[in-house]
Amino acid sequence: MASSFLSVSLLFISLHAADGFMTVSVDRCVFNSTELKDIEFIRSYYYNKMEYARFSSSVGKFVGFTEYGVKNAEDWNKDPSKLSAMRAQKETYCQHNIQIWYDNVLTKSAEPYVRLHSETPPGGGSSSMLVCSVYDFYPQTIIVRWTRDGRPETTGVTSTDELADGDWYYQTHSHLEYTPRSGEKISCVVEHISLSKPLVTDWDPSMPESERNKVAIGASGLILGLTLSLAGFIYYKRKSTGRILVPNH
């Protein structure tokens, strides 16, 4: 599984004086599995948004980043009981909670859905471009590939990274620039842990998407025009029926 990062604030202290100041400490667990060797515990100390000292289980002691932080780190590192307690957090806090996160969140998956559409290639000319957009999948790792008449197609393929939506879901987009051939079959194939088999989406080249949109817009305009014409005709007939003709003498 791709590297994961979770940040949990264990202690937040805010103190206000005449000129105002704020101190914060934040505990973080950085991990890519539930194994102790793959976990790092970090505690950072901040003063007015500036980190002045840190303990990292990878280093095994406190490190200062400012004059004040260096002085505190030196004092804390002289206290064996404090160092022992901090080193133990990697197992007692991080590993314990990471197992809970894996069991309840990180082992779950969400199936992607695919939208396959055409776009005008940047270079123009006689080539065409298809875009396979894959949305709302979790976890992040996914494979998006193309086939052409049942054979893998790698020429003219460019893809984005997996983009985080900010709600645990991801999206990605793969582009295929190609020269169309009569009767060919092009498909976008998606493989993901949430799927029991690859998700295959075939492209229908019978009518480009832009042309389908033009037809839909034209049909809607024709129906609207006929409706308005019919309404006008009915209104005219009703007015004509109620009109009184006065003979000329």
Summary of the structure (lengths in Angstrom):
residues: 249
radius of gyration: 32.5
end to end distance: 100.2
largest distance: 124.8
contacts: 628
relative contact order: 0.09
helix: 30%
strand: 37%
